[in-house]
Amino acid sequence: MQVTLFNDNIVEGKPFMKWLGGKRQLIHEIEKRLPEHIKISKKIDSYFEPFIGGGALFFYLMSNYHIKKAYISDINKELILIYNAIKNDDKKVITYLKEMESEFLKLDNDKRKAYYLNVREEFNNQLKTYDFKNYSEETIKRAVKSMFMNKTGFNGLFRLNKKGEFNVPFGRYKNPKICDETNIHNVHKILKNVTIKNKPYDYSEKYIEKGSLVYLDPPYRPISKTSSFTSYSDNEFNDEHQIELAHYYERISNKGAYALLSNSDPHNNDPNDDFFDLLYSKYCIDRIPAKRSINSKGNKRGPVNELLIKNY
């Protein structure tokens, strides 16, 4: 694993993508539950987030704490492609994205929809031949298309079907902020010395050591039959996978890592569903009020509880 010391100049960055299940609203609840010595010193020797997603907590910690080494990963290859493009070529990302923003915003709504659908079609057609293994100029262009669709698609979703195709319909926004130039520059600076992997979460295990801080934000266990419609990748994450994750959690706990894990609370729907209470019975389980930030129906965005599980 890449090991790099960060200097004293902390850069402020924030998520560059809208993300289902993003943790921005829960950051301070999570921060209150960080190990005491980290809260006091504002220093983290090694930080791991192997379900990086939109990275709300990661960017908050990188902007407010001194972190010596950081590792982020995700199984979503399209998402990691964007992280790598910003890390390596932020200026080109901005140039291409501003160009698309300029073209899009001057159109009327019908033409905006046609523009969006054309970008989506090109993006999906390219999937058949695109080389994800080798970084190139096409990496930057594909990353920019993802960012554009994320800012202009319905409800800010990033959703892939079983074939890996982006299938979010057009969203009707009057004046969407598509290119946040300052934030992209800052994210580039934050990512400069960060290890980024397109790997399953358990690939990180060999790098985790005693004293590492690990935050796990896996795909949530659905709390209803309809709540899993917004899969962020073409991979399912069922109860069997949740159990495998619990075993991983125990292994890194035995290594001496400080581990925090978020998930849905089954008690929201069924007070007798103790799936996580039993799975993590030896650890501290807190129930935290949260608001659904993305739902197809506005009246279904009310408060629910989420779980935050820690091993210290």
PyMOL commands that set and color helices and strands:
alter all, ss='L'
color gray80, all
select helices_A, chain A and resi 24-32+36-41+56-64+77-105+109-126+137-152+154-156+181-191+201-206+239-255+266-268+275-279+298-300
alter helices_A, ss='H'
color red, helices_A
select strands_A, chain A and resi 43-49+66-73+195-197+213-216+258-264+284-291+303-310
alter strands_A, ss='S'
color yellow, strands_A
deselect
rebuild
show_as cartoon
